[in-house]
Amino acid sequence: MEGYEFDVVIVGGGSAGCAAAGRLCATTDLRVCLVEAGPDYGPVNEGYWPNELLDSRVRPGTHDWGYAEERDDGSTIPEPRAKVIGGCSTHNQCAALWGMPADYDAWAAAGDYGWAYADLRPLIDQVEQCAEPDATHHGHGGSLPTRIYRDDELSVWQRAFLQSAEAAGFPRLLELSGPDPPQGVAPFHANVLDHTRWNSAFAFLDPVRDLPALTVYDGTTADRLLLDQENATALICRGGAGELELVARMFILTAGVYGSPAILMRSGIGPGEHLTELGIFVVTDSPGVGGNLHDHPGVAMRFGPSPAARRSVTEDYRRGALRQSQVILRGSSSLCANGFDLHVFPYLHETEAGEWEFMMYTFNMTPRSRGQVRLRGDDPALAPVIERRLLSDSEDRDIAVLVEGVLLARHLTTFEPLASTIAVEVDPGPRVKRAADLQIFARSTVDAYAHPVGTCMMGPATDPQAVVDPTGRVHGTGNVYIADASIIPQIPRANTNLTCMLIGVKVADAVVQALRELG
Ligand SMILES: Cc1cc2nc3c(=O)[nH]c(=O)nc-3n(C[C@H](O)[C@H](O)[C@H](O)COP(=O)(O)OP(=O)(O)OC[C@H]3O[C@@H](n4cnc5c(N)ncnc54)[C@H](O)[C@@H]3O)c2cc1C
């Protein structure tokens, strides 16, 4: 086994991992090692990136871990997670939204000091470089370029939705990251330059790639940490050349919502009973590891377009102007306690036959249901057991909100120009009207927004379910940190990519501070 020494080893080169590595290299002279299981195609300007990953107009289908949720009825639902440098920012829809100030304030109120919106605001300016100076809830001065989709860029399905929502009385929002007014509709900001999906590696890693202090191991899967009392001494990895031992003073896990808890559990930190069942020596019985898994649950409605709308989409596609998703409506159910609790948006899905399906998605942005992720065994090559348990809350609140979202989407279709763009509602279909039938539809087709979070929840040591403290340090350890979607205690009412990048930057700063204190 080969061994190497670093100040900080970062495990997982995704949205947060690249942001953390970039931050450490740009602000310190620490020797940083970034370990990524997928390939690294190098700086964007060298031209080795596959076009499929660059083209932001359509979501790529490759470079995926191949995970799936296994449901009680035996069915499996794919859970996309990218396996490539940049992580999910390399294959996502590029919607660049921040959570509402109240969402982050709730984290702080629950004991995560330093995570209130006012604390995070300066970091937002260090993460994002938004092209619109008047977008006051976006960042200005950071590394990730974003801009709003202009009306003249909207493809026919997006434009029809936007105009119908306005006709239905929803105000046009200046930006989807600001809280006021809570309900409304707008094209979203996107981390897209020309047509290029500007992933986390381009934004944060490329500017520091030439520094000798940075080492990137791609094609290298982290297995487990070696722990001596409360400190990790090394990370054991598997790469093309065999097993690798990386020795460091600090370790930051950024392997994402499934990868980070899996590495912790393989290292002996996790629910004691579960680890014992798998024959893993329990170093720290931490019951919260892998728990609190949640996402925005949602359903898809499908529509048959009018012949004219179908022709327009084909024409948009020929001109290279077709995008799957560009507009979001924020709505409020009757159960909403704080501004809005729904995202409704139009989406174009390409079928295997190359046809475009006209869809509308509805997502519940304030989910209460919680699932979990568990290990299948101690081999890092095994996919984890993912139990999302969407719509499982005991009061059936999540499904009630979702059904109201479907009714809202259907209401929008009665306004022009949607009314004449749609020939027929295919799913759930106009005959599915009663609340009970809509609930059956929602339960049988529910999926999620691809924003899973929470499996290494941040919280004070007094909370037995908390896995990391508000600096990102794993409770009970001295030098193991987590900095990705897994530490989010409660999902914000927004897409999660920007928040994950911010987490990477903020925890990197905490690690620098901890190293300074160590001397
Ligand atoms: C299909 C899809 C569409 C989305 N659309 C949007 C959107 O439009 N806007 C938005 O804001 N959010 C979107 N999201 C969500 C957003 O992209 C994620 O929340 C965010 O990227 C998560 O960042 P992360 O750093 O926590 O994890 P990731 O970005 O998943 O990074 C984890 C990295 O760790 C690596 N890794 C995992 N295990 C190991 C291991 N054992 N060893 C080494 N490396 C490992 C992975 O390969 C990956 O590169 C979308 C997500 C998906 C999947």
The ligand as an SDF file (V2000), in Angstrom:
LIG
                    3D

 53 58  0  0  0  0  0  0  0  0999 V2000
  -30.4110   15.1970  -11.5830 C   0  0  0  0  0  0  0  0  0  0  0  0
  -30.1720   16.2950  -10.6040 C   0  0  0  0  0  0  0  0  0  0  0  0
  -30.6480   17.5690  -10.8810 C   0  0  0  0  0  0  0  0  0  0  0  0
  -30.4460   18.5870   -9.9460 C   0  0  0  0  0  0  0  0  0  0  0  0
  -30.8050   19.8670  -10.2750 N   0  0  0  0  0  0  0  0  0  0  0  0
  -30.4460   20.8740   -9.4430 C   0  0  0  0  0  0  0  0  0  0  0  0
  -30.6170   22.2250   -9.8350 C   0  0  0  0  0  0  0  0  0  0  0  0
  -31.0550   22.5300  -10.9460 O   0  0  0  0  0  0  0  0  0  0  0  0
  -30.2670   23.1950   -8.9490 N   0  0  0  0  0  0  0  0  0  0  0  0
  -29.7690   22.8970   -7.7160 C   0  0  0  0  0  0  0  0  0  0  0  0
  -29.5090   23.8260   -6.9450 O   0  0  0  0  0  0  0  0  0  0  0  0
  -29.5800   21.6240   -7.3310 N   0  0  0  0  0  0  0  0  0  0  0  0
  -29.8720   20.6160   -8.1750 C   0  0  0  0  0  0  0  0  0  0  0  0
  -29.6140   19.3300   -7.8130 N   0  0  0  0  0  0  0  0  0  0  0  0
  -29.0890   19.0730   -6.4660 C   0  0  0  0  0  0  0  0  0  0  0  0
  -27.6260   19.4840   -6.2970 C   0  0  0  0  0  0  0  0  0  0  0  0
  -26.9070   19.2520   -7.4820 O   0  0  0  0  0  0  0  0  0  0  0  0
  -27.0390   18.7100   -5.1140 C   0  0  0  0  0  0  0  0  0  0  0  0
  -27.7640   19.0340   -3.9440 O   0  0  0  0  0  0  0  0  0  0  0  0
  -25.5760   19.0450   -4.8720 C   0  0  0  0  0  0  0  0  0  0  0  0
  -24.8170   18.9180   -6.0440 O   0  0  0  0  0  0  0  0  0  0  0  0
  -25.0150   18.1210   -3.8030 C   0  0  0  0  0  0  0  0  0  0  0  0
  -23.6860   18.4890   -3.5530 O   0  0  0  0  0  0  0  0  0  0  0  0
  -22.7480   17.6130   -2.6220 P   0  0  0  0  0  0  0  0  0  0  0  0
  -21.4140   18.2550   -2.6410 O   0  0  0  0  0  0  0  0  0  0  0  0
  -23.4230   17.3840   -1.3310 O   0  0  0  0  0  0  0  0  0  0  0  0
  -22.6900   16.1790   -3.3170 O   0  0  0  0  0  0  0  0  0  0  0  0
  -22.2260   15.7660   -4.7760 P   0  0  0  0  0  0  0  0  0  0  0  0
  -22.2250   16.9330   -5.6870 O   0  0  0  0  0  0  0  0  0  0  0  0
  -23.0320   14.5830   -5.1290 O   0  0  0  0  0  0  0  0  0  0  0  0
  -20.7060   15.3530   -4.5810 O   0  0  0  0  0  0  0  0  0  0  0  0
  -20.2880   14.1650   -3.9840 C   0  0  0  0  0  0  0  0  0  0  0  0
  -19.0240   13.7220   -4.7080 C   0  0  0  0  0  0  0  0  0  0  0  0
  -18.3840   12.7270   -3.9380 O   0  0  0  0  0  0  0  0  0  0  0  0
  -17.9890   11.6690   -4.7780 C   0  0  0  0  0  0  0  0  0  0  0  0
  -17.9410   10.4680   -3.9470 N   0  0  0  0  0  0  0  0  0  0  0  0
  -18.9760    9.8290   -3.3510 C   0  0  0  0  0  0  0  0  0  0  0  0
  -18.5370    8.7790   -2.6420 N   0  0  0  0  0  0  0  0  0  0  0  0
  -17.1910    8.7540   -2.7790 C   0  0  0  0  0  0  0  0  0  0  0  0
  -16.1660    7.9140   -2.2790 C   0  0  0  0  0  0  0  0  0  0  0  0
  -16.4340    6.8690   -1.4710 N   0  0  0  0  0  0  0  0  0  0  0  0
  -14.8870    8.1740   -2.6290 N   0  0  0  0  0  0  0  0  0  0  0  0
  -14.5830    9.2290   -3.4330 C   0  0  0  0  0  0  0  0  0  0  0  0
  -15.5220   10.0580   -3.9410 N   0  0  0  0  0  0  0  0  0  0  0  0
  -16.8070    9.8260   -3.6090 C   0  0  0  0  0  0  0  0  0  0  0  0
  -19.0450   11.6370   -5.8690 C   0  0  0  0  0  0  0  0  0  0  0  0
  -18.5910   10.9730   -7.0160 O   0  0  0  0  0  0  0  0  0  0  0  0
  -19.3150   13.1170   -6.0750 C   0  0  0  0  0  0  0  0  0  0  0  0
  -18.4510   13.6810   -7.0300 O   0  0  0  0  0  0  0  0  0  0  0  0
  -29.7950   18.3020   -8.7160 C   0  0  0  0  0  0  0  0  0  0  0  0
  -29.3110   17.0160   -8.4630 C   0  0  0  0  0  0  0  0  0  0  0  0
  -29.4710   16.0290   -9.4010 C   0  0  0  0  0  0  0  0  0  0  0  0
  -28.9130   14.6610   -9.1170 C   0  0  0  0  0  0  0  0  0  0  0  0
  1  2  1  0
  2  3  1  0
  2 52  2  0
  3  4  2  0
  4  5  1  0
  4 50  1  0
  5  6  2  0
  6  7  1  0
  6 13  1  0
  7  8  2  0
  7  9  1  0
  9 10  1  0
 10 11  2  0
 10 12  1  0
 12 13  2  0
 13 14  1  0
 14 15  1  0
 14 50  1  0
 15 16  1  0
 16 17  1  0
 16 18  1  0
 18 19  1  0
 18 20  1  0
 20 21  1  0
 20 22  1  0
 22 23  1  0
 23 24  1  0
 24 25  2  0
 24 26  1  0
 24 27  1  0
 27 28  1  0
 28 29  2  0
 28 30  1  0
 28 31  1  0
 31 32  1  0
 32 33  1  0
 33 34  1  0
 33 48  1  0
 34 35  1  0
 35 36  1  0
 35 46  1  0
 36 37  1  0
 36 45  1  0
 37 38  2  0
 38 39  1  0
 39 40  1  0
 39 45  2  0
 40 41  1  0
 40 42  2  0
 42 43  1  0
 43 44  2  0
 44 45  1  0
 46 47  1  0
 46 48  1  0
 48 49  1  0
 50 51  2  0
 51 52  1  0
 52 53  1  0
M  END
$$$$
